[in-house]
Amino acid sequence: MGVVFDPSKPASVAEKNAVMAAIGGGMSAGAVTLTAKPVEASAVSGVSGVAALYVTTGVNVGAAAKAKKLITIGSDVSCATSGACVMSVSADPKVEIVVNRAAAAAVGAVFKAAFRMMIREV
């Protein structure tokens, strides 16, 4: 997973650093191990070796990610509601996953019924 940040925005850099620290050398769940690499927002169009992008707050790489057919995930719900991200995930005050149908369709993302029952689609 690429962690997209804008080096000119201190909050974006701090969020990138927090995500990278949380994932560390890899976060395993069952047979899947999630690894992350930092990606500057200006480099998204040339990114390789990632299946998804975590987009830090305040960064918009929707068009470049859509062109590469990459799922984008952000922590800011406005990222998903605006269509700049395929989904947003937040945990405060409760866990909420929002998926933008149009953005998901644009990158070819299809979600199973069991997952769709746990999300809010916009």
N, C-alpha and C positions, 0 to 999 in steps of 0.2 A: 504494500500500500504506500502510495506517495502522500506525504504530509505537506500540503501546499501552504506557503506563507509569503508574505510581502516583507522583504528585509527593511523597507523604509518605515514600517509600522511596528513600533515596539510591542504592542499588544498581540499582534500576529506572530511575532518572533517568540514571545513568551508562551503563547498557546502551543506553537510548534514544539518548543522545548519540553513542555509538560507532556504532550502526547508521545514524543520520542522517549522520554524518561519512563512513562507508564508502560510502553511496549518493550522497552529495553532491547535485549537480544532476540526477543521473540515471545509472543504470547500464544500459548497452546490451548485449544479447545477441541477435545476429541482427537481426530486424525489431522486437524488443520492447525498450522502454526502461522500466526500473523506476524509479519515483519514490516518494518517501516523505513522509508528513506525520505529525507527532506527534499522538497522540490520548490524552487523559487517560482512564484506565480508567472513570471515572464518565460519560464522554461517548460510550461505544461504542454505546449504544442509539440515538443520534441521528446517528452518523457517516454521511457520504455521500461519494461520489466515490472510493471505494476498492473494490477487488475482493478484497482479502485483508488480514488483520491479522497483523503480527508482534507476539507477546505477550512482553514482557520477563519474566524470571524472577521468580516470586513473585506474579504478577498473574493473577487468574482472571476472565476475561470470557466463559467458554464459553457460558453461557446467552444472554447478550445477542448474542453473535456468531452463535449458532445461529438465533436469532429473525430475524436479518437475512440468514441464509444466506451468511455469509462464512467462507471458509477461514481457519483460524487456524494460525499457525506459531510455534513456540517453539524455543529452543536447549536447553531442559531436557527430557530424555526423559520425566520424570515428567508433564510437561504433556500429552504424547500418551498415555502409558499410563493416565493417570487419566481421559482423555476430555475434559479441559479444552481441549485443542488437537486439531485434525485431524492435524497432523504436527509432529514435532520433527526438527531437523537439527543434528547435532553433527559436529565435525571432529577431536576430540581423544580418544583417540589415533589414531582412524581415522574416516573419513567414515561416518556412520550416519544413515539416514533411517528414522524410525518413523512409521507411519500407523495411526491408530485407526479401524478399520472403521466402528464405530457413529457416531463423530463425523463422519466423511466422509459417510456415508449421510444423516445429519441435515441437512447443508447441501447435499446434492445433488452432492457431488464424485465424479467418476468418473475413474479413472486408467487410462491405456493399459497394455497388457500389458508393453511394453518398460520402462516406469517401475516397474511392480509387481515386475519381476524384480530391481530394485535396492534394494528397500525391505524392511523387516520390518513385517508387519502384526500388530496386536494387537487 
